[in-house]
């Protein structure tokens, strides 16, 4: 085979899903804070891979219906919120007012409470995805990953 043919036969390097690119833009501070990122079912594995990360985000989507001015958000909580946005399929994309995982013991600081709940929520979302990944989208959406836990989205 000619060199150009064998080069053409090589698969293109796999790009990260657009949802992961959105997380990187949020960390870099270049995300348009008015828009909720587009998320596809094919993004869920990559988002759940980042669900334990604690890297702070410089900018993140802000729900226009929320009156809460959130001071900080980390990558893992945002990854979970993006999965929840896909699951809930709301018209504006936002699954709740804020990317905050509240519930359990009130520590007096919503951000600290959300970060404390992040590992458990990540575990619950991974368990949910293992159960529903092969189901049709409407059936996936019907199963709440946080059902039965004290954790919920604010």
MDAnalysis code that builds the backbone (N, CA, C; Angstrom):
import MDAnalysis as mda
import numpy as np

u = mda.Universe.empty(462, n_residues=154, atom_resindex=np.repeat(np.arange(154), 3), trajectory=True)
u.add_TopologyAttr("name", ["N", "CA", "C"] * 154)
u.add_TopologyAttr("resid", np.arange(1, 155))
u.add_TopologyAttr("resname", ["UNK", "UNK", "UNK", "UNK", "UNK", "UNK", "UNK", "UNK", "UNK", "UNK", "UNK", "UNK", "UNK", "UNK", "UNK", "UNK", "UNK", "UNK", "UNK", "UNK", "UNK", "UNK", "UNK", "UNK", "UNK", "UNK", "UNK", "UNK", "UNK", "UNK", "UNK", "UNK", "UNK", "UNK", "UNK", "UNK", "UNK", "UNK", "UNK", "UNK", "UNK", "UNK", "UNK", "UNK", "UNK", "UNK", "UNK", "UNK", "UNK", "UNK", "UNK", "UNK", "UNK", "UNK", "UNK", "UNK", "UNK", "UNK", "UNK", "UNK", "UNK", "UNK", "UNK", "UNK", "UNK", "UNK", "UNK", "UNK", "UNK", "UNK", "UNK", "UNK", "UNK", "UNK", "UNK", "UNK", "UNK", "UNK", "UNK", "UNK", "UNK", "UNK", "UNK", "UNK", "UNK", "UNK", "UNK", "UNK", "UNK", "UNK", "UNK", "UNK", "UNK", "UNK", "UNK", "UNK", "UNK", "UNK", "UNK", "UNK", "UNK", "UNK", "UNK", "UNK", "UNK", "UNK", "UNK", "UNK", "UNK", "UNK", "UNK", "UNK", "UNK", "UNK", "UNK", "UNK", "UNK", "UNK", "UNK", "UNK", "UNK", "UNK", "UNK", "UNK", "UNK", "UNK", "UNK", "UNK", "UNK", "UNK", "UNK", "UNK", "UNK", "UNK", "UNK", "UNK", "UNK", "UNK", "UNK", "UNK", "UNK", "UNK", "UNK", "UNK", "UNK", "UNK", "UNK", "UNK", "UNK", "UNK", "UNK", "UNK", "UNK", "UNK"])
u.atoms.positions = np.array([
    [0.840, -1.186, 0.000],
    [0.000, 0.000, 0.000],
    [0.872, 1.231, 0.000],
    [0.425, 2.230, -0.701],
    [1.160, 3.491, -0.742],
    [1.106, 4.139, 0.628],
    [2.133, 4.930, 0.999],
    [2.154, 5.553, 2.325],
    [0.904, 6.363, 2.629],
    [0.388, 7.071, 1.628],
    [-0.802, 7.876, 1.894],
    [-2.026, 7.008, 2.163],
    [-2.074, 5.803, 1.546],
    [-3.196, 4.908, 1.793],
    [-3.165, 4.354, 3.213],
    [-1.971, 3.937, 3.678],
    [-1.905, 3.385, 5.034],
    [-2.159, 4.469, 6.073],
    [-1.752, 5.695, 5.796],
    [-2.052, 6.786, 6.733],
    [-3.551, 7.048, 6.765],
    [-4.201, 6.949, 5.612],
    [-5.643, 7.179, 5.553],
    [-6.408, 6.056, 6.244],
    [-5.826, 4.859, 6.270],
    [-6.507, 3.725, 6.895],
    [-6.466, 3.795, 8.419],
    [-5.578, 4.602, 8.959],
    [-5.480, 4.739, 10.410],
    [-6.707, 5.473, 10.945],
    [-7.316, 4.957, 12.015],
    [-8.469, 5.681, 12.571],
    [-8.024, 7.012, 13.162],
    [-8.894, 7.965, 13.058],
    [-8.597, 9.285, 13.626],
    [-8.515, 9.152, 15.138],
    [-7.640, 9.937, 15.779],
    [-7.592, 9.869, 17.245],
    [-8.958, 10.220, 17.826],
    [-9.324, 9.497, 18.857],
    [-10.639, 9.705, 19.460],
    [-10.649, 11.016, 20.240],
    [-11.607, 11.857, 19.922],
    [-11.761, 13.127, 20.630],
    [-12.610, 12.910, 21.870],
    [-12.338, 13.695, 22.910],
    [-13.222, 13.586, 24.076],
    [-14.624, 14.079, 23.708],
    [-15.620, 13.563, 24.388],
    [-16.993, 14.035, 24.107],
    [-17.105, 15.547, 24.330],
    [-18.037, 16.158, 23.629],
    [-18.254, 17.605, 23.752],
    [-18.541, 17.996, 25.200],
    [-19.198, 17.121, 25.950],
    [-19.508, 17.427, 27.345],
    [-18.225, 17.563, 28.167],
    [-17.218, 16.754, 27.862],
    [-15.933, 16.852, 28.563],
    [-15.220, 18.133, 28.155],
    [-15.294, 18.483, 26.875],
    [-14.739, 19.768, 26.424],
    [-15.384, 20.923, 27.190],
    [-16.694, 20.822, 27.425],
    [-17.406, 21.873, 28.162],
    [-16.845, 21.996, 29.576],
    [-16.570, 20.874, 30.239],
    [-15.974, 20.925, 31.583],
    [-14.611, 21.612, 31.553],
    [-13.820, 21.320, 30.534],
    [-12.508, 21.959, 30.418],
    [-12.649, 23.466, 30.180],
    [-13.649, 23.860, 29.404],
    [-13.909, 25.291, 29.189],
    [-14.344, 25.962, 30.491],
    [-15.147, 25.267, 31.289],
    [-15.574, 25.816, 32.582],
    [-14.368, 26.012, 33.496],
    [-13.472, 25.058, 33.500],
    [-12.266, 25.172, 34.340],
    [-11.391, 26.321, 33.871],
    [-11.299, 26.509, 32.554],
    [-10.473, 27.577, 31.988],
    [-11.130, 28.952, 32.085],
    [-12.416, 28.984, 32.386],
    [-13.125, 30.262, 32.496],
    [-13.649, 30.791, 31.185],
    [-13.707, 29.953, 30.148],
    [-14.170, 30.412, 28.839],
    [-15.592, 29.971, 28.524],
    [-16.263, 29.310, 29.481],
    [-17.632, 28.833, 29.257],
    [-18.624, 29.983, 29.275],
    [-19.622, 29.933, 28.374],
    [-20.722, 30.893, 28.361],
    [-21.672, 30.510, 29.493],
    [-21.632, 31.253, 30.580],
    [-22.363, 30.885, 31.801],
    [-23.875, 30.887, 31.630],
    [-24.390, 31.424, 30.534],
    [-25.838, 31.450, 30.325],
    [-26.377, 30.161, 29.728],
    [-25.509, 29.294, 29.265],
    [-25.968, 28.099, 28.544],
    [-25.652, 26.828, 29.311],
    [-26.629, 25.925, 29.355],
    [-26.374, 24.594, 29.906],
    [-25.787, 23.759, 28.771],
    [-24.729, 23.015, 29.036],
    [-24.074, 22.262, 27.952],
    [-24.971, 21.178, 27.367],
    [-24.784, 20.927, 26.084],
    [-25.490, 19.825, 25.447],
    [-24.822, 18.538, 25.893],
    [-25.627, 17.594, 26.313],
    [-25.118, 16.313, 26.794],
    [-25.891, 15.208, 26.090],
    [-25.158, 14.197, 25.628],
    [-25.765, 13.035, 24.978],
    [-25.539, 11.807, 25.857],
    [-26.349, 10.787, 25.624],
    [-26.185, 9.549, 26.402],
    [-24.782, 8.977, 26.219],
    [-24.171, 9.215, 25.069],
    [-22.819, 8.713, 24.823],
    [-21.770, 9.450, 25.668],
    [-22.142, 10.547, 26.304],
    [-21.222, 11.311, 27.164],
    [-21.208, 10.804, 28.604],
    [-22.180, 10.002, 28.987],
    [-22.355, 9.659, 30.401],
    [-21.120, 8.970, 30.984],
    [-20.549, 8.009, 30.294],
    [-19.363, 7.321, 30.826],
    [-18.229, 8.300, 31.118],
    [-17.959, 9.198, 30.178],
    [-16.873, 10.165, 30.364],
    [-17.181, 11.135, 31.506],
    [-18.431, 11.534, 31.639],
    [-18.805, 12.430, 32.737],
    [-18.666, 11.719, 34.081],
    [-19.102, 10.472, 34.143],
    [-18.979, 9.736, 35.399],
    [-17.519, 9.449, 35.745],
    [-16.658, 9.384, 34.736],
    [-15.218, 9.245, 34.997],
    [-14.672, 10.468, 35.729],
    [-15.323, 11.601, 35.557],
    [-14.868, 12.845, 36.193],
    [-15.656, 13.195, 37.463],
    [-16.577, 12.350, 37.849],
    [-17.491, 12.665, 38.958],
    [-16.799, 12.811, 40.310],
    [-15.615, 12.274, 40.460],
    [-14.897, 12.390, 41.739],
    [-13.911, 13.559, 41.759],
    [-13.750, 14.227, 40.659],
    [-12.752, 15.312, 40.584],
    [-13.175, 16.512, 41.419],
    [-12.180, 17.156, 41.984],
    [-12.443, 18.317, 42.844],
    [-11.860, 19.607, 42.272],
    [-11.376, 19.568, 41.040],
    [-10.828, 20.771, 40.412],
    [-11.895, 21.856, 40.379],
    [-11.549, 23.033, 40.857],
    [-12.485, 24.148, 40.851],
    [-12.735, 24.662, 39.448],
    [-13.946, 25.128, 39.216],
    [-14.312, 25.705, 37.926],
    [-14.287, 27.225, 38.032],
    [-13.807, 27.871, 36.996],
    [-13.767, 29.335, 36.969],
    [-15.124, 29.918, 36.577],
    [-15.849, 29.215, 35.703],
    [-17.200, 29.607, 35.272],
    [-18.007, 28.344, 35.072],
    [-19.304, 28.432, 35.268],
    [-20.182, 27.281, 35.077],
    [-21.560, 27.785, 34.701],
    [-22.423, 26.908, 34.182],
    [-23.770, 27.337, 33.801],
    [-24.542, 27.856, 35.009],
    [-25.247, 28.941, 34.803],
    [-26.047, 29.555, 35.860],
    [-27.507, 29.535, 35.423],
    [-28.318, 28.875, 36.208],
    [-29.743, 28.789, 35.900],
    [-30.364, 30.175, 36.095],
    [-30.973, 30.748, 35.054],
    [-31.552, 32.085, 35.184],
    [-32.717, 32.151, 36.173],
    [-33.270, 31.009, 36.555],
    [-34.377, 30.989, 37.514],
    [-33.907, 31.001, 38.967],
    [-32.607, 30.839, 39.183],
    [-32.083, 30.770, 40.545],
    [-31.750, 32.156, 41.084],
    [-32.105, 32.378, 42.339],
    [-31.722, 33.633, 42.999],
    [-30.471, 33.432, 43.852],
    [-29.970, 32.208, 43.918],
    [-28.775, 31.875, 44.694],
    [-27.531, 32.215, 43.892],
    [-26.643, 33.026, 44.451],
    [-25.372, 33.319, 43.800],
    [-24.342, 32.341, 44.333],
    [-24.063, 31.313, 43.563],
    [-23.149, 30.263, 43.993],
    [-21.710, 30.746, 43.903],
    [-20.960, 30.547, 44.977],
    [-19.596, 31.052, 45.064],
    [-18.556, 30.139, 44.436],
    [-18.808, 28.832, 44.444],
    [-17.834, 27.911, 43.851],
    [-18.548, 26.636, 43.390],
    [-17.880, 25.945, 42.483],
    [-18.385, 24.674, 41.968],
    [-17.180, 23.880, 41.497],
    [-17.182, 22.575, 41.752],
    [-16.062, 21.781, 41.268],
    [-16.482, 20.901, 40.094],
    [-15.488, 20.362, 39.426],
    [-15.703, 19.604, 38.195],
    [-16.575, 18.367, 38.393],
    [-16.361, 17.637, 39.484],
    [-17.123, 16.416, 39.708],
    [-18.599, 16.664, 39.920],
    [-18.919, 17.672, 40.732],
    [-20.328, 18.018, 40.961],
    [-20.957, 18.483, 39.646],
    [-20.218, 19.266, 38.871],
    [-20.754, 19.724, 37.586],
    [-20.967, 18.554, 36.644],
    [-20.059, 17.587, 36.619],
    [-20.227, 16.418, 35.752],
    [-21.515, 15.678, 36.116],
    [-21.760, 15.516, 37.409],
    [-22.993, 14.855, 37.851],
    [-24.229, 15.679, 37.482],
    [-24.131, 17.004, 37.615],
    [-25.263, 17.884, 37.281],
    [-25.581, 17.792, 35.789],
    [-24.524, 17.646, 34.975],
    [-24.734, 17.508, 33.536],
    [-25.445, 16.193, 33.214],
    [-25.072, 15.121, 33.898],
    [-25.774, 13.845, 33.714],
    [-27.233, 13.998, 34.145],
    [-27.448, 14.673, 35.271],
    [-28.822, 14.887, 35.752],
    [-29.621, 15.738, 34.760],
    [-28.956, 16.709, 34.127],
    [-29.627, 17.516, 33.106],
    [-30.100, 16.668, 31.939],
    [-29.268, 15.729, 31.520],
    [-29.655, 14.803, 30.452],
    [-30.821, 13.933, 30.921],
    [-30.724, 13.423, 32.133],
    [-31.769, 12.536, 32.656],
    [-33.112, 13.250, 32.759],
    [-33.107, 14.470, 33.256],
    [-34.380, 15.191, 33.462],
    [-34.935, 15.781, 32.181],
    [-34.059, 16.117, 31.240],
    [-34.497, 16.617, 29.933],
    [-35.430, 17.823, 30.051],
    [-35.011, 18.807, 30.843],
    [-35.796, 20.038, 31.019],
    [-35.635, 20.944, 29.795],
    [-36.622, 21.804, 29.505],
    [-36.557, 22.662, 28.316],
    [-35.286, 23.527, 28.232],
    [-34.840, 24.102, 29.341],
    [-33.630, 24.929, 29.310],
    [-32.377, 24.117, 29.626],
    [-32.543, 22.849, 29.933],
    [-31.408, 21.985, 30.226],
    [-31.046, 21.886, 31.696],
    [-31.377, 22.907, 32.474],
    [-30.994, 22.936, 33.886],
    [-31.841, 21.948, 34.692],
    [-31.198, 21.000, 35.392],
    [-31.965, 20.011, 36.136],
    [-32.434, 20.485, 37.509],
    [-31.853, 21.571, 37.995],
    [-32.232, 22.140, 39.292],
    [-31.776, 23.592, 39.291],
    [-32.048, 24.275, 40.378],
    [-31.648, 25.688, 40.438],
    [-30.138, 25.856, 40.435],
    [-29.431, 24.980, 41.151],
    [-27.982, 25.114, 41.279],
    [-27.308, 23.747, 41.299],
    [-26.040, 23.684, 40.884],
    [-25.290, 22.433, 40.986],
    [-24.785, 22.227, 42.416],
    [-25.723, 21.960, 43.310],
    [-25.406, 21.729, 44.718],
    [-26.089, 20.444, 45.161],
    [-25.315, 19.533, 45.738],
    [-25.823, 18.260, 46.246],
    [-26.059, 18.403, 47.741],
    [-27.293, 18.713, 48.106],
    [-27.607, 18.973, 49.509],
    [-28.323, 17.786, 50.134],
    [-28.252, 17.718, 51.445],
    [-28.930, 16.666, 52.187],
    [-28.001, 16.042, 53.200],
    [-28.611, 15.386, 54.154],
    [-27.809, 14.808, 55.232],
    [-27.561, 15.865, 56.288],
    [-26.460, 15.735, 56.967],
    [-26.132, 16.662, 58.049],
    [-25.896, 18.064, 57.505],
    [-26.601, 19.045, 58.063],
    [-26.438, 20.441, 57.672],
    [-25.148, 20.969, 58.284],
    [-24.203, 21.302, 57.433],
    [-22.913, 21.798, 57.928],
    [-22.859, 23.324, 57.935],
    [-23.959, 23.983, 57.553],
    [-24.001, 25.440, 57.578],
    [-23.370, 26.114, 56.372],
    [-22.863, 25.345, 55.440],
    [-22.229, 25.884, 54.236],
    [-22.644, 24.975, 53.081],
    [-23.468, 25.501, 52.181],
    [-23.989, 24.680, 51.085],
    [-22.879, 24.091, 50.226],
    [-21.834, 24.879, 49.977],
    [-20.744, 24.390, 49.132],
    [-20.028, 23.218, 49.799],
    [-19.731, 23.356, 51.082],
    [-19.062, 22.280, 51.817],
    [-19.964, 21.043, 51.890],
    [-21.252, 21.248, 52.081],
    [-22.199, 20.134, 52.136],
    [-22.242, 19.406, 50.796],
    [-22.268, 20.155, 49.716],
    [-22.290, 19.566, 48.377],
    [-21.018, 18.751, 48.130],
    [-19.885, 19.303, 48.495],
    [-18.616, 18.602, 48.307],
    [-18.539, 17.358, 49.188],
    [-19.120, 17.416, 50.381],
    [-19.159, 16.253, 51.260],
    [-20.035, 15.148, 50.654],
    [-21.120, 15.535, 49.982],
    [-22.039, 14.561, 49.378],
    [-21.571, 14.044, 48.016],
    [-20.603, 14.689, 47.429],
    [-20.152, 14.343, 46.078],
    [-19.716, 12.880, 45.930],
    [-18.862, 12.329, 46.791],
    [-18.448, 10.929, 46.581],
    [-19.616, 9.947, 46.610],
    [-20.542, 10.126, 47.531],
    [-21.707, 9.235, 47.613],
    [-22.594, 9.403, 46.381],
    [-22.812, 10.636, 45.957],
    [-23.631, 10.874, 44.763],
    [-22.966, 10.246, 43.534],
    [-21.654, 10.367, 43.409],
    [-20.941, 9.766, 42.277],
    [-21.155, 8.253, 42.269],
    [-21.071, 7.649, 43.430],
    [-21.301, 6.203, 43.546],
    [-22.726, 5.849, 43.121],
    [-23.702, 6.629, 43.564],
    [-25.103, 6.363, 43.213],
    [-25.358, 6.527, 41.718],
    [-24.750, 7.544, 41.101],
    [-24.921, 7.740, 39.666],
    [-24.261, 6.614, 38.876],
    [-23.118, 6.131, 39.310],
    [-22.476, 5.017, 38.615],
    [-23.327, 3.749, 38.731],
    [-23.879, 3.515, 39.905],
    [-24.749, 2.354, 40.107],
    [-25.982, 2.478, 39.199],
    [-26.566, 3.677, 39.166],
    [-27.721, 3.931, 38.294],
    [-27.362, 3.630, 36.845],
    [-26.221, 4.116, 36.369],
    [-25.844, 3.959, 34.967],
    [-25.625, 2.484, 34.625],
    [-25.036, 1.723, 35.533],
    [-24.867, 0.288, 35.286],
    [-26.227, -0.394, 35.137],
    [-27.228, 0.074, 35.896],
    [-28.575, -0.522, 35.838],
    [-29.354, -0.112, 34.587],
    [-29.188, 1.133, 34.127],
    [-30.075, 1.653, 33.085],
    [-29.436, 1.838, 31.719],
    [-28.140, 1.677, 31.576],
    [-27.451, 2.002, 30.318],
    [-28.057, 1.290, 29.111],
    [-28.515, 0.073, 29.283],
    [-29.058, -0.690, 28.152],
    [-30.544, -0.421, 27.896],
    [-31.175, 0.375, 28.738],
    [-32.607, 0.654, 28.596],
    [-32.859, 1.784, 27.596],
    [-34.072, 1.898, 27.065],
    [-34.433, 3.052, 26.237],
    [-34.352, 4.344, 27.070],
    [-34.142, 5.457, 26.403],
    [-33.944, 6.744, 27.081],
    [-35.076, 7.086, 28.044],
    [-36.330, 6.863, 27.657],
    [-37.429, 7.220, 28.549],
    [-37.392, 6.391, 29.835],
    [-36.957, 5.147, 29.751],
    [-36.848, 4.317, 30.948],
    [-35.639, 4.732, 31.793],
    [-34.557, 5.148, 31.150],
    [-33.401, 5.667, 31.888],
    [-33.816, 6.884, 32.708],
    [-34.553, 7.764, 32.053],
    [-34.956, 9.016, 32.704],
    [-35.892, 8.785, 33.888],
    [-36.634, 7.706, 33.857],
    [-37.622, 7.436, 34.903],
    [-36.996, 6.973, 36.215],
    [-35.741, 6.565, 36.179],
    [-35.071, 6.058, 37.377],
    [-34.207, 7.175, 37.963],
    [-34.507, 7.582, 39.194],
    [-33.767, 8.649, 39.870],
    [-32.555, 8.053, 40.583],
    [-31.337, 8.445, 40.188],
    [-30.138, 7.890, 40.821],
    [-30.064, 8.158, 42.330],
    [-30.656, 9.249, 42.784],
    [-30.552, 9.638, 44.192],
    [-31.744, 9.168, 45.032],
    [-32.703, 8.478, 44.405],
    [-33.887, 7.995, 45.142],
    [-33.445, 7.096, 46.288],
    [-34.059, 7.319, 47.439],
    [-33.746, 6.512, 48.607],
    [-32.555, 7.011, 49.406],
    [-31.873, 8.020, 48.911],
    [-30.753, 8.613, 49.654],
    [-31.230, 9.932, 50.277],
    [-30.431, 10.519, 51.115],
    [-30.776, 11.823, 51.694],
    [-30.298, 12.972, 50.804],
    [-29.624, 12.637, 49.728],
    [-29.022, 13.642, 48.842],
    [-30.020, 14.053, 47.759],
    [-30.054, 15.342, 47.456],
    [-30.868, 15.854, 46.365],
    [-30.224, 17.099, 45.768],
    [-30.656, 17.443, 44.583],
    [-30.153, 18.661, 43.911],
    [-30.918, 19.871, 44.431],
    [-30.210, 20.976, 44.623],
    [-30.836, 22.225, 45.077],
    [-31.415, 22.956, 43.886],
])
